[in-house]
Amino acid sequence: MEVRAVSKYVRISPQKVHILIGAVKGKPVEDGLNILKFMPQKAAYIIEKIIRSAVANADQFPDIDVDSLVIRNIIADQGPTLKRFRARARGRGTRILKRTAHITVILAEDST
């Protein structure tokens, strides 16, 4: 059985989240949380929080053993982009794109 947690409109680029996904995908939840705890990136804290939310969701089902959960997949999709302008020389303005992400964490029980 799979359990998921979704965080939408997170103010971080999905590209920065993709860097950390490979470090924890396929690992047991406890190992993944330990790895993320010691990473300096902002995305590490965000992913850790979503994984903890997915574990809390799994705790609601009596037939799921929380200790045997594995991080099956983490998906970081592009959310809407906030468009801003920065003043430049000669009265011009350049566009600044502030990207957002929709992050989904999928946990499953270890089949071994």
HELIX and SHEET records of a PDB file:
HELIX    1   1 PRO A   14  VAL A   24  1                                  11    
HELIX    2   2 VAL A   29  LYS A   37  1                                   9    
HELIX    3   3 LYS A   42  ASP A   59  1                                  18    
HELIX    4   4 VAL A   66  SER A   68  5                                   3    
HELIX    5   5 ALA A   89  GLY A   91  5                                   3    
SHEET    1   A 3 GLU A   2  VAL A  10  0                                        
SHEET    2   A 3 ALA A 101  GLU A 109 -1                                        
SHEET    3   A 3 LEU A  69  GLN A  78 -1                                        
SHEET    1   B 2 LEU A  82  ALA A  87  0                                        
SHEET    2   B 2 GLY A  93  LYS A  98 -1                                        
END                                                                             
